[in-house]
Amino acid sequence: MITTTTVEYFKELAPLIVNLFPDGVIFATTDKEKVTWKVASNVFDVSALNVGLQLRTNGAPYRAIQERNTISEKVPRSVYGMRLVMTAFPVFEEDRVVGTLTILVPRLIAVAKAFNHFAPMVTNMFMDGSCLYMTDLEKLVYRQGSDKFDLPEMKQGMPLDEKAIAYGVIQNKKMTAREVDASLYGYPISEVNYPMFDDDDPTQIVATFGIAVPRMKAIQLKQMAGNMEKGLTEIALVLEELASSATEISANEHHLHQNVNDVYQLSEDINAVLGFIQQIADETKMLGLNAAIEAARAGEAGRGFGVVAGEIRKLSDESKGTVVKIRQLTENIKNKIKETTQNSETTLRASEEQAAATQEMTASVEEITSMAGELDKMAKEM
């Protein structure tokens, strides 16, 4: 039997032991009408249950007073916003019941009770790490990350929203699995969530249990695709510049080739002119010879004309000699032009082949870059 004196001693002891309960506890006393004293642990409290709160009719404290006996009650979520086990002990003063000493603990399913014991071990059993968590019907209540992987964005007490997989599980009461892209947590994950049902009523969902693992292959694929796309983009830019330069070189080579052909044609024209000059020189020499013969026939009277005829033949010989030298120079020019033409044609073909090859390489790089983009898209969807 608990007396008022026992309760006073307990009140002094309660602050020392209230945090020894792993899942938390609330100690309270009541008189016959309301709560008169309360102390709660750090990890568990019921904000709606405060000093001055009126006793519920047919609640555990009310019945303990009426029946003068210890009463335990499974309090539904609808009363205080969470499931509780409330045990009320009647407090006697002599032979009268003057109130109760009441103990409240969270009403947890077996998985929730054991979560802090098994979760640290289970999370590290996955090669790439994992994150385990549990929710009630409104918020996240437990979370345990591994050494390699965690979801710090998921904080205890965080309310559930429509994006949370647990929200859907609570609605349909069925296990759900999904693949989450990087938009939610910054990296892709695979996530599975299970409904947890009341031990006393298997049709009533009371919590969810979830596990999230990183999709490392998708992360690695995304990084590789990103690096590939960046590198190929830089290569494509360089090849584009080379293609532009090669096209310009090819155009210049075409122009040079045409100029060389024009110079060659000019050399041919010069040779034609030289032939005409040589013909004139031959005819001039012949005229000078005829003039010399006529001057000889004329005797003394034609002596002066003979001198002129000699000078004409001399000038004709010199002209012919100059034509020979010019023709030799022209032939040398033609040989050099021919050699240059051959080199120009070789360079032109090489430039055209280089331009074509560069364009093909650019097209191939663009195709690979497109493939890298597809890989990145696939990584996001994995």
C-alpha positions in Angstrom: 0.0 0.0 0.0 1.3 3.4 -1.0 0.8 6.2 1.6 1.2 9.9 1.4 4.4 9.7 3.3 5.8 7.2 0.7 4.8 9.6 -2.1 6.7 12.4 -0.5 9.9 10.3 -0.3 9.3 9.2 -3.9 9.1 12.8 -5.1 12.6 13.4 -3.7 13.9 10.3 -5.4 12.1 10.8 -8.8 14.5 13.4 -10.4 17.4 11.1 -9.7 15.9 8.0 -11.5 13.6 9.5 -14.1 16.4 9.5 -16.8 17.4 5.9 -16.1 14.5 4.5 -18.3 15.8 4.0 -21.8 12.5 4.8 -23.5 11.6 7.6 -21.0 9.1 7.9 -18.3 6.8 10.4 -16.6 6.0 10.3 -12.9 2.9 12.2 -11.6 0.6 12.4 -8.7 -3.1 13.3 -8.5 -5.7 14.1 -6.0 -9.3 13.0 -6.6 -9.8 15.6 -9.3 -6.6 16.7 -11.1 -2.8 16.3 -11.6 -0.9 17.8 -8.7 2.8 17.0 -9.5 4.8 15.8 -12.5 8.4 15.1 -13.5 9.4 13.8 -17.0 12.6 12.3 -18.5 14.7 14.1 -21.1 13.7 11.8 -23.9 10.0 11.5 -23.2 7.2 13.9 -22.2 3.5 14.6 -22.8 3.0 18.3 -23.2 -0.8 17.9 -22.8 -0.4 16.3 -19.4 0.4 19.1 -16.9 -0.3 20.1 -13.3 -3.9 21.1 -13.0 -5.2 18.8 -15.8 -8.5 17.3 -14.8 -8.7 13.5 -14.4 -10.4 11.6 -17.3 -13.5 9.7 -16.3 -12.7 6.0 -16.5 -9.0 6.8 -16.9 -6.5 4.8 -14.9 -6.1 7.4 -12.0 -9.9 7.9 -11.8 -10.5 4.1 -11.7 -7.7 3.5 -9.2 -9.3 5.9 -6.8 -12.7 4.4 -7.3 -11.6 0.8 -7.1 -8.9 1.4 -4.5 -6.6 -0.8 -6.6 -3.7 -0.5 -9.1 -5.0 0.1 -12.6 -3.1 -0.1 -15.9 -4.4 1.5 -19.1 -3.3 1.5 -22.7 -4.0 5.1 -23.6 -4.8 5.5 -27.3 -3.1 8.2 -29.5 -6.3 10.2 -29.6 -6.1 11.2 -25.9 -2.6 12.8 -25.7 -1.3 12.6 -29.2 0.8 9.4 -28.6 0.3 5.9 -27.4 0.9 5.4 -23.7 0.8 2.9 -20.9 -0.5 4.6 -17.8 -0.3 2.8 -14.4 -2.0 4.4 -11.4 -1.4 3.3 -7.8 -4.0 4.5 -5.2 -2.4 6.6 -2.4 -3.8 6.1 1.1 -4.0 8.4 4.1 -5.0 6.1 6.9 -7.8 4.1 5.3 -8.9 6.8 2.8 -7.8 7.0 -0.8 -6.7 10.6 -1.4 -5.2 10.4 -4.8 -2.8 8.4 -7.0 0.9 7.9 -7.9 0.8 7.5 -11.7 3.6 6.3 -14.0 3.4 6.8 -17.8 5.7 5.2 -20.3 5.5 5.3 -24.1 3.7 2.4 -25.6 6.1 1.0 -28.1 6.0 -1.9 -30.5 8.8 -4.5 -30.1 10.9 -3.1 -33.0 10.8 0.4 -31.5 11.9 -0.9 -28.1 14.9 -2.7 -29.7 15.7 0.0 -32.3 18.6 1.6 -30.4 20.1 -1.8 -29.8 20.0 -3.4 -33.2 20.2 -0.4 -35.6 23.9 0.5 -35.1 24.9 -3.0 -35.9 22.5 -3.6 -38.9 23.4 -0.3 -40.7 27.0 -1.3 -41.0 26.2 -4.7 -42.5 25.6 -3.1 -45.9 28.7 -2.8 -48.1 28.0 0.9 -49.0 26.3 1.7 -45.6 22.7 2.4 -44.8 20.3 4.5 -42.7 17.5 3.0 -40.6 14.7 5.1 -39.3 11.2 4.8 -37.7 8.3 7.1 -37.6 5.0 7.3 -35.7 2.0 8.6 -37.6 3.1 12.2 -37.6 6.9 12.5 -37.3 10.3 10.9 -37.4 11.1 9.3 -34.0 14.3 7.3 -34.6 17.2 7.5 -37.1 20.5 5.6 -37.2 23.1 6.1 -39.9 26.1 3.9 -40.7 29.8 4.8 -40.7 29.8 5.1 -44.6 26.3 6.6 -45.2 23.8 8.7 -43.3 20.9 11.0 -44.1 21.5 14.0 -41.7 18.6 15.8 -43.4 16.2 13.4 -41.6 16.1 14.8 -38.1 14.3 13.3 -35.1 11.0 15.1 -34.6 10.8 16.2 -38.3 7.1 16.1 -39.3 6.1 13.8 -42.2 5.0 15.5 -45.4 3.5 14.1 -48.6 7.0 13.6 -50.1 8.0 11.1 -47.4 7.7 7.5 -48.3 6.4 6.8 -44.7 3.4 9.2 -45.4 2.2 6.9 -48.3 2.8 3.8 -46.3 0.6 5.1 -43.5 -2.1 5.9 -46.0 -2.1 2.5 -47.8 -0.8 0.3 -45.0 1.5 -1.5 -47.4 5.2 -1.9 -47.8 6.6 0.5 -50.4 9.9 0.6 -52.2 11.2 3.5 -54.4 14.2 4.9 -56.1 14.9 8.5 -55.2 17.0 10.8 -57.4 19.5 13.3 -56.2 17.0 16.2 -56.0 15.8 15.1 -52.6 18.9 14.4 -50.6 21.7 15.4 -53.0 22.5 11.9 -54.1 20.4 9.0 -55.3 19.2 6.3 -52.9 17.0 3.2 -52.7 14.4 3.3 -50.0 12.1 0.7 -48.5 9.4 1.4 -45.8 7.3 -1.1 -43.9 4.1 -0.5 -41.9 4.2 -1.5 -38.2 0.9 -2.6 -36.6 -0.5 -2.5 -33.1 0.4 -5.6 -31.1 -3.2 -5.8 -29.8 -4.9 -4.8 -33.1 -3.1 -6.1 -36.3 -5.4 -3.9 -38.5 -4.2 -0.7 -36.8 -1.0 0.9 -38.1 0.9 2.7 -35.4 4.4 3.3 -36.9 6.7 2.7 -40.0 10.1 1.2 -40.3 12.4 2.3 -43.1 15.8 1.7 -44.6 17.7 3.8 -47.1 20.8 2.7 -49.0 23.0 4.8 -51.4 22.9 3.8 -55.1 26.7 4.0 -55.4 26.8 2.8 -59.0 24.4 5.6 -60.0 26.6 8.1 -58.1 29.8 6.8 -59.7 28.1 6.7 -63.2 26.9 10.2 -62.8 30.4 11.4 -61.8 32.0 9.5 -64.7 29.4 10.9 -67.1 30.0 14.4 -65.8 33.7 14.2 -66.1 33.4 12.6 -69.6 31.0 15.2 -70.8 33.3 18.0 -69.5 36.4 16.6 -71.1 34.7 15.8 -74.4 33.2 19.3 -74.5 36.7 20.8 -74.2 38.1 18.4 -76.9 35.2 19.3 -79.2 36.0 23.0 -78.8 39.7 22.4 -79.7 38.7 20.2 -82.7 36.3 22.9 -83.8 39.1 25.4 -83.8 41.4 22.9 -85.7 38.6 22.3 -88.2 38.2 26.0 -88.7 41.9 26.4 -89.2 42.2 23.4 -91.5 39.4 24.8 -93.6 41.1 28.1 -93.8 44.4 26.5 -94.7 42.7 24.4 -97.4 41.1 27.6 -98.9 44.5 29.3 -98.8 46.2 26.3 -100.5 43.6 26.4 -103.2 44.3 30.1 -103.7 48.1 29.5 -103.7 47.7 26.6 -106.1 45.8 28.9 -108.5 48.4 31.6 -108.2 51.2 29.1 -109.0 49.3 28.0 -112.1 48.9 31.6 -113.1 52.6 32.2 -112.8 53.3 29.1 -114.8 51.1 30.4 -117.5 52.9 33.8 -117.5 56.2 31.9 -118.0 54.6 30.3 -121.1 53.5 33.7 -122.3 57.1 35.1 -121.7 58.5 32.2 -123.8 56.1 33.0 -126.6 57.2 36.7 -126.5 60.9 35.5 -126.5 60.2 33.4 -129.5 58.8 36.4 -131.3 61.8 38.5 -130.3 64.2 35.8 -131.5 62.4 35.7 -134.8 62.7 39.5 -135.2 66.4 39.2 -134.3 67.0 36.6 -137.0 65.2 38.7 -139.6 67.1 41.8 -138.5 70.4 40.0 -138.9 69.3 38.8 -142.3 68.4 42.4 -143.3 71.8 43.6 -141.9 73.6 40.9 -144.0 71.7 41.9 -147.1 72.5 45.6 -146.4 76.2 44.8 -146.0 76.2 43.0 -149.4 74.5 45.9 -151.1 77.0 48.3 -149.4 79.9 46.3 -150.8 78.5 46.5 -154.3 78.1 50.3 -153.9 81.8 50.7 -153.1 83.0 53.8 -151.5 79.5 55.3 -151.5 78.1 52.5 -149.5 80.8 52.4 -146.9 78.8 54.3 -144.2 75.8 52.1 -144.8 78.0 49.0 -144.4 79.0 50.3 -140.9 75.4 50.7 -140.0 74.6 47.2 -141.3 77.4 45.8 -139.2 76.0 47.4 -136.1 72.6 46.0 -136.9 74.0 42.5 -137.2 75.9 43.0 -133.9 72.7 44.2 -132.2 70.8 41.3 -133.6 73.4 38.8 -132.2 73.3 40.5 -128.8 69.5 40.3 -128.8 69.6 36.6 -129.6 72.1 36.0 -126.8 69.9 37.9 -124.4 66.9 35.9 -125.5 68.8 32.6 -124.8 69.7 33.8 -121.3 66.1 34.9 -120.6 64.8 31.6 -121.9 67.2 29.8 -119.6 66.0 31.8 -116.7 62.4 31.3 -117.7 63.0 27.5 -117.9 64.5 27.6 -114.4 61.4 29.5 -113.2 59.1 27.0 -114.9 61.0 24.1 -113.2 60.8 25.7 -109.8 57.1 26.5 -110.4 56.5 22.9 -111.5 58.2 21.7 -108.2 56.2 24.2 -106.2 53.0 23.1 -108.0 53.7 19.5 -107.0 54.4 20.5 -103.4 51.3 22.7 -103.4 49.1 19.8 -104.7 50.5 17.5 -102.0 49.9 20.1 -99.3 46.4 20.8 -100.7 45.5 17.2 -100.6 46.9 16.9 -97.0 45.0 20.0 -95.9 41.8 18.7 -97.4 42.3 15.3 -95.8 43.1 17.0 -92.5 40.0 19.2 -92.7 37.8 16.1 -93.5 39.4 14.0 -90.7 39.0 16.9 -88.2 35.3 17.2 -89.1 34.9 13.5 -88.7 36.6 13.6 -85.3 34.4 16.6 -84.3 31.3 14.6 -85.3 32.5 11.5 -83.3 33.2 13.6 -80.2 29.8 15.3 -80.5 28.2 11.8 -80.6 30.2 10.6 -77.6 29.3 13.8 -75.8 25.7 13.1 -76.5 26.2 9.6 -75.1 27.7 11.1 -72.0 24.6 13.2 -71.6 22.5 10.1 -71.9 24.6 8.4 -69.3 24.1 11.3 -66.9 20.4 11.2 -67.6 20.4 7.4 -66.9 22.3 7.9 -63.7 19.7 10.4 -62.5 16.9 8.0 -63.3 18.6 4.9 -61.7 
